[in-house]
Amino acid sequence: MQQIRDAILAGDTSGEEFAALEVPESYRAVTVHKDEVGLFEGLDSKDKDPRKTLHLDDVPVPELGPGEALVAVMASAINYNTVWTSIFEPVSTFGFLERYGRLSPLSKRHDLPYHIVGSDLAGVVLRTGPGVHLWHPGDEVVAHCLSVELESPDGHNDTMLDPEQRIWGFETNFGGLAEIALVKSNQLMPKPAHLTWEEAASPGLVNSTAYRQLVSRNGAGMKQGDNVLIWGASGGLGGFATQYALNGGATPVCVVSNDEKADICRAMGAELIINRSEKAYKFWKNEHEQDPAEWRRFGKDIRELTGGEDVDIVFEHPGRETFGASVYAARKGGTIVTCASTSGFMHQYDNRYLWMNLKRIIGSHFANYRESWEANRLIAKGMIHPTLSQSYPLEETGQAALDVHRNAHQGKVGVLCLAPEEGLGVRDPELRAKHESAINRFRGV
């Protein structure tokens, strides 16, 4: 691995030289173990500690199949799916790997007693399998996390509808929190040249998810002039949704939990901000009953900010805690677009506000290759910026996941894999200089 790291850090190693480098038999990777699935039984989610189940192991390099690539990973990032994997909620991911393993002799590689996690990466292509023509050893890349087989006709208008659609590093093995990752070649995209390795790795999953959910015709189809309510507007998903709203001529109404997060939203250019901790909304009277009076208070607060207008779009991802209020808050004919459900998957809302007011609920899940490419292109052009707040070394991935689990973070939390330190990998310093303050907006908060 040291030879590979040195070749990348040199910055001028040719593709032929990368192709000649020996790929090691094993590499370090962050894993969860199948024999620990019951470790947290009986504990509440908040008491489950990812540090106990995320291990740094030496694992064999997987066989490279057709249409695939091995990538030397310089940096990765934490997403909530890694938290879910580490605490075995809502289900153990080993069920995903077992089902994938039954699909074909090649997919059998993924059904192992350990799961290498991580759905983001920035790095360098080491090897490509048969049938790969666009990518070559030495290419600096990022990867999006959509893994599809595309043998069914269902996915050929929108690859997210492929029956064998999976999220790499969550529903597949050999993810990005490692020194080497195995990806399909149609997951690869060019690394934005003005960003460091850790900055380039951090947008992947959440940036593409926010793009499809808010901008794409497959999601809310946001247009100029729309009022967009964004929950967690300075977080991993919300930080990109806020940027897309501003960049696309819409008006974000940013919901945050403290003054520091409000300041981040203002730094991005947002003006309409609701601090839910100050407002002390209690959308639920108890575990079983919501409080419509609190929905109405919330809607009134929104209209006071917008000059009397309800929101056209609600960017939903907390789920159970907020969904009833979201359905209420959308204007007549408005759209609630939802993913993730980090506060709970079982949503409840008053259907009268949906049906009688002609509102729509749209489910949105990650993004197809085209949407991911467009989202990455906007990053590369300096029109949308990373939301990285801090990075951990690979050895401290458990702590990084715990930060995300406890919401003790801002934006995205990065992980250095082969990169020995932060700040490396910038190839276009001139473009970077134009956007330095925006790139570092989430740092140190």
Phi, psi and omega in degrees: 000330182295321177298319179294314178301314181298321181295321179290315183294334179299326175082350182229019179288133184282163176298322178297322179292322176296319180296333181275346179294141178282129174278126184294165178283337181215168181206165179272138182211149175274125186229159160247153186251137182297327183282002178250011185304326182270010188300324187257014182303133179091351180265148170292155181307317185295340182265359180274128190251110180302337181296338181278340186241347177268112185250150173256106186244159170266120186233153179289147175292128182288157174299138180268122183257177177300140177072018184239168178218145168262130183239131170283119188268117176276323180205156177221196181203164179265130170241165184294337178293332175290324174298312179303315179301317186289335180251007174060041177233150351289344174219164173292136179286351178293336172296320176300314184293323178296316180294318178297322181297335180276353186289318185198164176302325180289319181289344177303335178304332187280341183273091184232164177284003174225154181237116175277119192260174175114127184241021174223153169197155162227133183186205187229133178295130177259313182216150173235149180273177178304141177087001178264122185240332186280331187246147185220158175306135181099345179293131176272125192222162160240164180234136168269165195257016178274119176248121181226154178263324176059033172270345177263150177291342188299331185267004190270354165268324181212110187298341176295344180266003176299132180300336179255034176284131179221159173263117180299137179081357175235307176258359171233170177265182172063047183281190193272350178275071189192172177277335176225144176229151174253123180227161168283147184296334179276015166264347190275145176216157181294138174292129174302123193288340184269000184253154172286170180301313184290326176292318182293328181286332193286329184288322191342276187297309187287325179295313179295320179298314180295322180298309180296316186297321187256317191264317188296154173294341175283348178246232184279342180060046183307142178232168177302139178090349179295142166269127185236116176277124184238111174286143179056051194291350176249008184273195183300309176280312186296328179297326175279322177301319178299316179295318180294322177298312181294317182292333184260011176082014176264174179245109178283138169252105193266122175258123182226174186250353179200174184292325180298318179291326175298320179296322177298316179299318178296322179296330177285343180114002179282147181242333185261109189226136175242120175270103186292337176290319177295320182285337177054046177298140174231084184291342179244126174290322179203190186297336189246349190226129177269168185242097180301334178297326177288325174300315182295321177297319178298313179299321178296319179297322178296313183294329176296329179280325188267001184079031175098001182263142168279169184274144178283324184226138169248122178270098190258131170212343176294325175090235191308315186298325191243351194295321178300318178294324180295315179298319179296317191287333181297144180292169173300126184082004183280179187234132170250115182248128195229145171209172164073296181058057184290342177261003180141143187271339184272095184277147172228140176205163178273110187295342178300323181287336178277305189287316184284343179250012170057036178276165180234141169251126180241126172276136181225132183225121183039230187193154174279176185299317181297315179297319179295320179296315179297319179296319179291324178299321178293325173297312184296331180275356181076022179265333173233144189236152177300158178242031183292130179255323178200164179228148176244155170290160182306325181295341182248029179300324179301318178293321178299318179292324178296320177304315181291319180301322182266006182055036179263037185218169171240146174055235181247149175251122182266164177225126176276124182259274174276338178297125183284342181199168177285162172092004183261159172098003180285124180250346181230078183295333180293314177295321179299318182300330179290336188235017187305315183293322179291322179298323184262015186301325184268355184292138172072012181265000000 
